[in-house]
Amino acid sequence: MTESAREGIDITRILDASRELVFEAWTTPEHFAAWYGGDAGVPLERVSMDVRPGGAWSLVIVVPGTEMPFHGVYREVAAPERLVFTLKDATAPADVEGETVTVTFTDRGDKSTEMVFTQRGGNLTAEQYAAAEDGWDAFFDALVTRLASL
């Protein structure tokens, strides 16, 4: 696939935690705020999560001089195997649903979890997908740190 034809993000990580704990890290405001945003701050009072199909989620990443709001709707919640939700930031046009994020969690039988992450939607340029992938990689590094502290 050429860079100009890029239409999404695919990331797979092996995490040293049970899939129940990894799922909890994605669906509990205290845990989600601790890793989403990587090194940037996500104040817990700026996180809202109604983790059920049709439920909304939102949060604000705060960095010096700016705030970056993100929000979406959960489409599928199958604890602890799978999450599907939409994702929009402040730059997304109001008339688009946003990107679709799918995360699956597979128990590897050794207290580790394979997390497969995809983001699709075709709403971003190839350069924006590349930047978003770098962002998700940083977020997932922070997720590893968070899981190690639990």
C-alpha positions as CSV (number, residue, x, y, z in Angstrom):
1,M,0.0,0.0,0.0
2,T,1.4,3.4,-0.9
3,E,1.3,6.2,1.7
4,S,-1.0,8.2,-0.5
5,A,-3.6,5.3,-0.4
6,R,-3.5,5.0,3.4
7,E,-7.0,4.6,4.8
8,G,-6.5,3.8,8.5
9,I,-4.3,2.6,11.3
10,D,-3.5,-1.0,12.4
11,I,-1.6,-1.6,15.6
12,T,-1.1,-4.8,17.5
13,R,0.4,-4.9,21.0
14,I,1.1,-7.7,23.5
15,L,0.3,-6.5,27.0
16,D,1.4,-8.0,30.3
17,A,-2.0,-8.0,31.9
18,S,-5.2,-10.0,31.8
19,R,-7.7,-9.1,29.1
20,E,-10.2,-8.2,31.8
21,L,-7.7,-5.6,33.2
22,V,-6.9,-4.3,29.7
23,F,-10.6,-4.0,28.9
24,E,-11.1,-2.2,32.2
25,A,-8.3,0.3,31.3
26,W,-10.3,1.2,28.1
27,T,-13.7,1.5,29.9
28,T,-13.0,3.1,33.3
29,P,-12.6,6.8,33.4
30,E,-9.8,6.7,36.0
31,H,-7.8,4.3,34.0
32,F,-8.6,5.8,30.6
33,A,-7.6,9.3,31.7
34,A,-4.3,7.9,33.0
35,W,-3.1,6.7,29.6
36,Y,-5.1,8.3,26.8
37,G,-3.1,11.3,25.7
38,G,0.3,9.8,26.5
39,D,2.4,12.3,28.4
40,A,-0.3,15.0,28.1
41,G,-2.8,15.6,30.9
42,V,-6.4,14.4,30.9
43,P,-8.2,15.8,33.9
44,L,-10.5,13.1,35.3
45,E,-13.3,15.7,35.6
46,R,-13.1,16.2,31.8
47,V,-13.8,12.5,31.1
48,S,-17.2,11.1,30.5
49,M,-17.9,7.4,29.6
50,D,-21.3,5.7,29.2
51,V,-19.9,2.3,28.1
52,R,-22.8,0.6,26.4
53,P,-23.9,0.4,22.8
54,G,-25.2,3.9,21.9
55,G,-23.6,5.5,25.0
56,A,-21.4,8.6,24.5
57,W,-17.8,9.2,25.6
58,S,-15.7,12.3,25.7
59,L,-12.5,13.7,27.1
60,V,-10.2,16.6,26.9
61,I,-6.4,16.4,26.6
62,V,-4.8,19.4,28.2
63,V,-1.4,20.6,27.1
64,P,0.1,24.0,27.9
65,G,-1.7,26.6,25.9
66,T,-4.4,24.4,24.4
67,E,-7.1,21.9,25.0
68,M,-7.9,19.0,22.6
69,P,-11.4,17.6,22.9
70,F,-12.3,14.1,21.7
71,H,-15.7,12.4,21.7
72,G,-17.7,9.6,20.1
73,V,-20.3,6.9,20.6
74,Y,-19.9,3.3,21.6
75,R,-21.2,1.0,18.8
76,E,-20.3,-2.4,20.4
77,V,-19.3,-3.3,23.9
78,A,-18.5,-7.0,24.4
79,A,-16.6,-7.3,27.7
80,P,-13.8,-8.3,27.8
81,E,-13.3,-9.2,24.2
82,R,-14.1,-6.2,22.0
83,L,-14.9,-2.5,21.8
84,V,-16.1,-0.5,18.8
85,F,-16.6,3.2,19.0
86,T,-16.6,6.4,16.9
87,L,-13.9,9.0,17.4
88,K,-14.0,12.7,16.5
89,D,-11.8,15.6,17.5
90,A,-12.6,19.4,17.2
91,T,-11.3,19.5,13.6
92,A,-13.8,17.0,12.3
93,P,-16.7,18.4,10.3
94,A,-20.0,18.3,12.2
95,D,-21.7,16.3,9.5
96,V,-19.4,13.3,9.6
97,E,-19.6,10.5,12.2
98,G,-15.9,10.4,12.6
99,E,-13.4,7.5,12.6
100,T,-14.4,4.0,13.7
101,V,-12.1,2.4,16.3
102,T,-12.2,-1.3,16.8
103,V,-10.2,-2.9,19.6
104,T,-10.1,-6.6,20.3
105,F,-8.6,-8.3,23.3
106,T,-7.4,-11.9,23.1
107,D,-6.3,-13.8,26.2
108,R,-3.0,-15.4,25.5
109,G,-3.3,-17.9,28.4
110,D,-0.2,-16.5,30.2
111,K,-1.7,-13.5,31.9
112,S,-1.0,-11.5,28.8
113,T,-3.3,-10.0,26.2
114,E,-3.0,-9.4,22.5
115,M,-4.6,-6.1,21.7
116,V,-5.5,-5.5,18.1
117,F,-6.4,-1.9,17.3
118,T,-7.8,-0.5,14.0
119,Q,-9.0,2.9,13.1
120,R,-10.9,3.4,9.9
121,G,-13.1,6.0,8.3
122,G,-11.3,7.7,5.5
123,N,-11.8,11.1,7.1
124,L,-8.0,11.8,7.4
125,T,-5.2,12.4,4.9
126,A,-2.3,9.9,4.8
127,E,-0.2,12.4,6.7
128,Q,-3.0,12.8,9.4
129,Y,-3.2,9.0,9.7
130,A,0.6,8.8,10.2
131,A,0.5,11.4,12.9
132,A,-2.5,9.7,14.6
133,E,-0.7,6.4,14.5
134,D,2.3,8.0,16.2
135,G,-0.1,9.4,18.8
136,W,-1.7,6.1,19.4
137,D,1.7,4.5,19.8
138,A,2.5,7.0,22.5
139,F,-0.8,6.4,24.2
140,F,-0.2,2.6,24.2
141,D,3.2,3.2,25.7
142,A,1.4,5.0,28.5
143,L,-1.1,2.2,28.7
144,V,1.7,-0.3,29.3
145,T,3.0,1.9,32.1
146,R,-0.5,2.2,33.6
147,L,-1.1,-1.6,33.5
148,A,2.3,-2.2,35.2
149,S,1.2,0.0,38.1
150,L,-2.1,-1.9,38.7
